[in-house]
């Protein structure tokens, strides 16, 4: 991927922080800045990733307690109104 140069002005404190982070991560300062931008994008609501934006939006008390083990059933049948096994039979006549 082509990289575009960017000039950034840092005060002495931020410059020292960037140097420490880069050294601690074993990265260049430029790669450290790129990594920080990507991480901030993931952690910021409205960053463009719809699934990531959903994280933390629901109260745990609203979710079924067995969601982690029955997620496929809930994805198909919906939740939390009724579980798949509790749905009423279809009223449509067989064809």
C-alpha positions in Angstrom: 0.0 0.0 0.0 1.3 3.4 -0.9 2.1 5.6 2.1 1.6 9.4 2.1 3.9 11.5 4.2 2.4 13.4 7.1 4.0 16.2 9.2 3.1 16.3 12.8 4.2 18.7 15.5 4.8 17.2 18.9 5.7 18.9 22.1 8.6 17.6 24.1 6.4 15.4 26.3 4.6 13.8 23.4 7.9 13.3 21.5 9.4 11.5 24.5 6.3 9.4 24.9 6.4 8.4 21.2 10.1 7.5 21.5 9.4 5.3 24.6 6.4 3.6 23.0 8.3 2.9 19.8 11.3 1.5 21.7 9.1 -0.6 24.0 7.2 -2.0 21.0 10.3 -2.5 18.9 8.7 -0.4 16.1 9.7 2.8 14.3 8.1 6.0 15.4 6.1 6.1 12.1 4.8 2.5 12.7 3.9 3.3 16.3 1.8 6.3 15.1 0.1 4.1 12.5 -0.6 1.5 15.1 -2.0 4.1 17.5 -4.3 5.5 14.8 -5.7 2.0 14.0 -6.3 1.3 17.7 -8.0 4.6 18.2 -10.3 3.9 15.2 -11.3 0.5 16.7 -12.0 2.0 20.1 -13.9 5.0 18.9 -17.7 4.6 18.4 -18.8 5.6 14.9 -15.4 4.6 13.5 -17.1 3.0 10.5 -17.1 -0.6 11.7 -20.7 -1.4 12.5 -20.0 -4.6 14.4 -17.4 -2.9 16.6 -19.8 0.0 17.3 -22.2 -2.5 18.8 -19.8 -3.5 21.6 -21.1 -2.4 24.9 -24.4 -1.1 23.6 -26.6 -3.7 25.4 -27.2 -4.2 29.0 -26.2 -7.7 30.0 -29.5 -8.2 31.8 -31.3 -7.9 28.4 -29.4 -10.9 26.9 -30.2 -14.6 27.3 -27.9 -16.3 29.7 -27.2 -19.1 27.2 -26.4 -16.7 24.3 -22.8 -17.9 24.0 -23.8 -21.5 23.6 -27.0 -21.1 21.5 -25.9 -18.1 19.4 -26.8 -19.8 16.1 -30.3 -20.5 17.2 -30.8 -16.9 18.4 -29.4 -15.6 15.1 -31.9 -17.6 13.1 -34.9 -17.3 15.5 -34.3 -14.0 17.2 -34.1 -13.2 20.8 -35.1 -12.5 23.5 -38.8 -12.8 22.9 -39.0 -16.6 22.4 -36.4 -19.3 22.0 -36.5 -21.4 18.9 -38.0 -24.4 20.7 -40.7 -22.3 22.2 -42.0 -20.8 18.9 -45.5 -21.6 18.0 -46.0 -24.0 15.1 -46.6 -22.4 11.7 -50.3 -21.8 10.8 -49.6 -22.2 7.1 -51.1 -25.3 5.5 -48.7 -27.8 4.0 -48.4 -27.5 0.2 
